Amino acid sequence: MIRIGLVDLDTSHPQAFTKILRTIPGIEVTALWDGHDVWPEGYDRQFAAEHGIPRVCLSLEEMPDLVDAAMIHGTNWDAHIDRALVFMKAKKPVLIDKPVVGSVRDCNRLLGLQAKYGTLVYGGSSLRYARDVTALRASIPPGERLVSVVASGPGDFFSYGIHTTEMLQGFAGSGIRSVTAVRGKGSPVVVLEYRNGLRALLQLQLEYYEWSLAVYTSSGLRTATVGTEGLYEPFLENFVTLLTGGSVDYDLAAPLEAVRVHIAAGLSLRSGGEVLLENLPPDAGFDGRAFTLEYAAGKRGQSSGAAGI
């Protein structure tokens, strides 16, 4: 049996992921630890009781001896690396929920730590592996030329908007060279230029809850609307495949590139012009603690036992 631990219970994902993982033979969620950034003292024990998780850790440091892998779900992306490092040092694989980190400095730091410890660090957005995205990619015949791609989605600019960027990467891959803002008001629109010459358009912060892709090829237009039913399963199944020694088309650099894209887009929206990903200032990024304080203020107005967190 592969034992998985939950780190931070801030969002709805710990609950949803636990239910899905328990449908996979040989997988069990056996421990949790919460930093109480969003929910009050006692919520961790309540969560464990409701979901049949036998161990509530008093400190994060006690968890690596109790599990074979961990999943980090905190909304404060600035704390993700320090949480993950506890497991990386113990050679325990870790899944970091989106956004994996929030700054250029942390992108570089996490890649360096993975190289140092050699531990699997998986994560990012489940939309990267959404079945509709995979099917759309498979529908393009070999040799057919991609002309451009438009990816659209809802939510705030970074924490939720990164779903849209990783969805785009799930179809077109990584290798983005630069970002240029086209429109900043309403729903921001930014142009991404790939190193291979492909251009993609991101339309973020749409007012309706839907993700879509429009793909222009040398033979015509193909589109996909990404359904949310069964959205998490491929993402988690890939993690389990990696835990059991299998192979998955995944590289930590890809979700980190998505983070860099949003940082570059923010800079371009503020100052205009093209922003090269390789020239991003090391201190550029988004404030994870500020986001979490705002997120927590909203969530604590709801019942702590609510099913949707």
Residue, then its C-alpha position, 0 to 999 in steps of 0.5 A: m500500500i502507498r500511504i499519502g499524507l495531506v499538507d494544508l486543508d485550505t481548499s476543496h482539493p484535499q477532500a476531492f483528491t482523497k475520495i478519488l485516490r481511495t478508488i485506486p487500488g493500493i492507495e490510501v490517505t493515512a495522515l494530515w497536517d494543517g497550518h491553519d492559514v485558512w481554517p481554525e484550530g480543530y478543523d484538522r481533527q474534524f476533517a480527519a474524522e469525517h474522511g477516515i484519516p487515522r493520523v493528525c500530525l502535530s508538526l509537519e516534520e513528523m509526517p515523512d516517517l508516516v507516509d510514502a508521498a505527500m500532497i501540498h494544498g496550501t493557498n499560500w504558494d510562498a510556503h510551498i517550497d518549505r513544506a515540500l522540502v521536509f519531504m524532499k529531504a526524506k526522499k518522499p515524492v510530493l505533489i504541489d497543487k497549483p500554483v506550484v510557486g509564485s515568484v521567479r526566485d522560487c521557480n529557480r529555488l525549487l528546480g535547484l532543490q529538485a536537482k539537489y535531492g533528486t526527489l519527485v516533485y509533481g503538481g500544478s493544474s489538473l487542466r494540463y491533463a484534462r481528457d478534453v485537452t488530451a483528445l484535442r491534441a490527439s485529433i491533430p494528424p502528424g505533420e499538420r501545422l499549428v498556426s495559433v491557439v487561443a486558450s480562455g478561462p475564468g477566475d482571478f489573474f494568477s491563482y485561478g488563471i494559471h489553470t488556463t495557461e497550464m491547459l494551453q501547455g497541455f495542448a501545445g507544450s512548453g517552450i514559451r519565449s515571451v509574453t505581450a499584453v494586448r488588453g488589460k481591462g476586463s478580461p486580460v488578453v496576452v500573446l505568448e510567443y513560443r521558441n518554435g514560432l507558434r503564437a498563442l493567445l490567453q484570455l483570462q478572467l472571463e466572467y463565466y465558468e468555462w475553459s476552452l481551446a480554439v486551435y487553428t491549423s493548416s487544415g482548419l479550426r478545431t475547438a474544445t470546451v473542457g468539462t469539469e466532470g472527471l477533471y481531477e482523475p487523470f492528474l491524480e492517476n499520473f501521480v500514482t503512475l509516477l509513484t509506482g515507477g511508471s512513466v508520464d509526460y511530465d517535467l517540473a519545468a512546465p508548471l514553473e514556466a506557467v508561473r513565469v508566464h503570469i509574472a511576465a503577463g503582469l509586468s507587460l500589463r503594467s508597463g507594456g511591451e514584450v517581456l522575455l521569460e529569460n529576463l524576468p527580475p528575480d524578485a518579481g512575483f505574486d504575494g502568496r500570504a496576501f492572497t491567503l489572508e483574503y481567501a481565508a477571510g472569505k472562507r471563514g465566513q462559511s461553515s467550516g464543515a462545508a462540503g465545498i471548500 
